[in-house]
Amino acid sequence: MLAASYWHEVEATTLRFVHADTSRGHIAVRLFGRGPALISLGAPTVIADATSVVCTYPIVGGLLVGQPGGALTLEQVSGDPVILRSTLMEYVPRVAGPLYAQAQARLHSLISRRYFARLVREAG
C-alpha cells in the first residue's frame, strides 16, 4: 500500500505528465507514459514486521540518473505518533548543482509531503 500510494501521488502531483509503470515488477517513470524512462527502479525489497514496513527500490537507470546505484525507500514505523519516511539514498543525478536543487529535488520533496498527507488522510 505504501508504494501504490507513493506512485499515485507522483502522477497526481505532476498532473499526469509523469506516469509510473509498475506492471513488470519494477518501476519505469516516463513522461506521458512513453519513451525512455526518466528513472528506472528495480523490483522492491519489502520488509515488514509488527512495528514497521519498509519498501526499498534500487535505482537502476534512466535519463535523470547520472549513474545507477542508490535507492528510494518508503517506510512506516508504528508508534505514537506513527513515523512516515521517504528517503532517497546515494542517488546521483545526471544534472547536479543548482538545476537539480531547483527542479528535481524540490519536486521529490513536494511529492513526499503530499504522499505523507495522503497516508494520514487514508488512515482516518
VOGU-3710 file (C-alpha; in Angstrom, 3 decimals, decimal comma):
1> mlaasywhev> 0,000/0,000/0,000  2,868/2,413/0,787  4,322/2,049/-2,694  0,972/2,199/-4,515  0,098/5,424/-2,692  3,514/6,917/-3,491  3,314/6,210/-7,227  -0,259/7,517/-7,313  0,998/10,725/-5,698  3,839/11,039/-8,237
11> eattlrfvha> 1,254/11,007/-11,019  -1,200/13,330/-9,231  1,469/15,887/-8,289  2,780/16,076/-11,862  -0,779/16,377/-13,238  -0,251/13,029/-15,010  2,629/14,409/-17,115  4,723/11,765/-15,401  3,455/8,183/-15,296  4,864/5,346/-13,193
21> dtsrghiavr> 4,630/1,992/-14,993  4,524/-0,644/-12,266  3,355/-3,543/-14,411  6,533/-5,631/-14,734  7,791/-5,931/-11,164  9,934/-2,823/-11,467  9,140/0,886/-11,886  9,708/2,932/-15,032  8,827/6,605/-14,613  8,173/8,226/-18,009
31> lfgrgpalis> 6,786/11,455/-19,447  3,224/10,762/-20,556  3,943/7,048/-20,008  6,002/6,858/-23,210  9,576/6,916/-24,376  12,693/6,288/-22,341  12,411/6,151/-18,563  13,251/9,275/-16,598  14,049/6,990/-13,673  14,100/3,175/-13,612
41> lgaptviada> 13,832/1,336/-10,331  14,372/-2,362/-9,771  11,988/-4,718/-8,009  11,336/-3,595/-4,449  12,535/-5,314/-1,320  9,782/-5,274/1,288  10,468/-5,932/4,955  7,502/-5,970/7,335  7,196/-6,879/10,969  4,912/-5,990/13,883
51> tsvvctypiv> 6,271/-2,434/14,132  7,311/-1,331/10,636  7,037/-1,696/6,893  9,984/-0,773/4,668  9,819/-0,835/0,863  13,136/-0,182/-0,925  13,547/0,280/-4,688  17,085/0,165/-6,132  17,826/2,904/-8,680  18,939/1,145/-11,865
61> ggllvgqpgg> 18,987/3,893/-14,512  17,057/6,465/-16,513  17,572/9,826/-18,216  17,675/11,719/-14,893  20,160/9,285/-13,340  23,867/10,053/-13,589  24,858/6,517/-12,612  22,927/3,506/-11,345  23,011/2,970/-7,610  21,286/4,191/-4,532
71> altleqvsgd> 17,676/3,597/-3,600  14,272/5,081/-2,868  12,923/3,829/0,466  9,356/4,244/1,734  8,883/3,452/5,419  6,171/3,408/8,068  7,021/2,807/11,728  4,262/2,168/14,280  4,108/4,237/17,423  2,565/7,362/18,829
81> pvilrstlme> 2,950/9,155/16,539  3,377/6,925/13,513  6,577/7,791/11,618  6,496/8,053/7,817  9,670/8,431/5,728  10,554/8,768/2,081  14,310/8,584/1,657  16,429/8,967/-1,454  19,843/7,457/-0,673  23,063/7,660/-2,694
91> yvprvagply> 21,231/8,995/-5,744  23,499/10,559/-8,360  21,521/12,925/-10,617  22,603/13,424/-14,232  22,367/17,203/-13,775  23,684/18,275/-10,365  24,040/21,638/-8,682  21,507/24,464/-8,733  19,383/22,970/-11,517  18,906/19,752/-9,532
101> aqaqarlhsl> 18,179/21,678/-6,328  15,637/23,975/-8,002  13,808/21,325/-10,008  14,198/17,645/-9,275  14,944/17,870/-5,524  12,050/20,273/-4,954  9,681/18,013/-6,887  10,760/14,983/-4,803  10,143/16,996/-1,618  6,712/18,156/-2,812
111> isrryfarlv> 5,689/14,622/-3,795  6,839/13,307/-0,414  4,856/15,928/1,541  1,714/15,183/-0,481  2,326/11,436/-0,080  2,533/11,771/3,712  -0,635/13,875/3,783  -2,425/11,241/1,674  -1,389/8,433/4,043  -2,580/10,442/7,063
121> reag> -5,952/11,131/5,378  -6,382/7,486/4,387  -5,599/6,351/7,942  -8,564/8,459/9,059
//
